[in-house]
Amino acid sequence: MRAVQMIATGGPDVLQPSDIPEPGITAPGQVKVRIRAAGINPIDTKVRSRGLFQGEPPAILGCDGAGEVVETGPEARRFSVGDPVWFCHGGLGGAQGNYAEYTVLDETHVEPKPASLSFEEAAAAPLALITAWESLVTQARTGEGDTVLVHAGAGGVGHLAVQLAKLHGARVITTVSSPEKAEFVRSLGADETIDYKREDFVERTLELTQGAGADTVYDTVGPAVFSRSIEACTHYGNLVTLLDPGPGIDWKEARIRNLSIHFTLMLTPWLRGLETHWARQNEILRRCAAWFDEGRLRVRVGQVFPLAEAAEAHRLIEAGHTQGKQVLAI
């Protein structure tokens, strides 16, 4: 089969198109999937540049996939040949990722694809959806009447976080870098936008909340934004981050405000073998699939690349300021 392999740790050029044997079913509860599209996430670029979580190169990256079932194991009962599916599985080393034509995985790690989404749209969504849900719903317990500040609301995780916060009854403020991105996030339901290039996001957030601050601030950017976000939180509020805030944080104001600090790494169940949390993440995909098909949730695909151009897609993501999600069509 055709695949793109990470042949070493390093820059995008270590991603090399290859012809390798197709994987086969080795356990009775597995399904084999013909991958039609694979989502590309920032974690892919980090694994490529820093090293695999498990094992050594060569390896196939890509956590997100969508395609159709082409074979089932003798004890696999959830799917039939031809069923369209989506999933978040593999790509960290160990289990095969999705920059390939086929993959084999246990049927419990697969969900029916939302009927309203193309394969490219479905492949763009799982990791980012689960990340946004676990951040805002599981961790911060976002609910009716809350005010949520989402940083980089036009980004891959951000644009889904804006929608999930709205679907859970929150008022949403989000930072953007251009009028075009402001228009985009408003189309998703954002109530207020802050152009961080022209406005101080802390001052503007306090102004929009009559000095109280946001109930939850969601950092998808990094240490400098995380540090300043402390002042944008209300007392007894939540500050959630996807990233390591680094060693230089002055925690005094966070302590005085009694903030709850949350870290979200949706890969934890895979890295630590937490089966019950895998099941919860599958439930998130089922809930979101219904919202997609009801027209209450949508995913923005930024660019679609052919499989052989995975390296170019990585370069684009590492350059920053992408809008929506990047996808490989296979």
Steps between C-alpha positions, in 0.01 A plus 500: 500500500599863463599677822711786626756390754696701753844353433684695772444776756538843342350752260217446252734336250516186720145425380556275199243339265541121509351173377456258791295183562134542587415429864283196569251412772677320786229496771135390479353837600690710246386674183704598197431849364577648160608850604354772279639798692730570793496808719826679576544640851774701673581189706609333175762769440622475861535121484686534170742762633546372858461124469239227533328424829566129441750314285737632236462612137389412242144568607174627354361815663145634511249454784183594307345293224181441303421231248297186441513153649634242252536195729385392846637248749289198597385660827456857371127577510466879490581558134448341160712522187432834331409693816649853510686568825713760678745460787796632697757223534874439463765727358715539812727203445393144570156492338501600133378849418283613211734643236431180306245324280394242760500447875384226737361580843263363762139574416451667841728782383284580196173693467253543211590806292253790515289461187512872425881519490733414214793271581730804502276687746462194723877439505559861604293479815556219758813603692406869503140425600601275787761754613252788502233293676732369771633853556172688522248238607690234694758729662338844526138376519379774267127559531209736452587864566879456519731738315782322316802665339644278225843597373559455124136430430555454124759222552457125476399445863378855557223502239355181648539632856299811410213282378509252789496783753195652326326162486545474877338838558803728541566853381816478288775757455789406273830647385581524128770657283299645210156630400452190282554271796270716711224457241564123492471449877188716517346268241568217748317681780770705674338791683806729512836505324828658608765584240805428713725689259311823567347450846627380836298183553505530881372857499236422238381186683462695824313770312262245346434339839459822702831438672422147617701296248403181317379194688731289285800602288617242249866528394595327175801724430779472758684638806472875440126480435449262792679733739297807402177300498512475879392866514216435255341234725229573753565412863435128558516453122672247276815531292542208258806443280606248239868587540779506756490855644872484576701574815467880506140533622426730795221308673423764766201656322363157406509401868336822614221447247456136609526388140466138398784420259432217255728321254346313208683229307238288329767241414535393865265199472711366214832568670392353836260225388194650672220296342209678671625832363518356147131416536424856613680643200298276268185633665618855421528404132150350507351812658677728254401284202135563585564876520677497163207320340252739663692797359592631845875441463741537210868449432715727286750329270782740418693321227491150354830348389569175314662233715842548341504866611479433873833677552364818341196486728731476802690808381177695476390406852840586647489841331194577715179698457315231308121520488304182558657156460747359246419162345663234281276349228597138446 
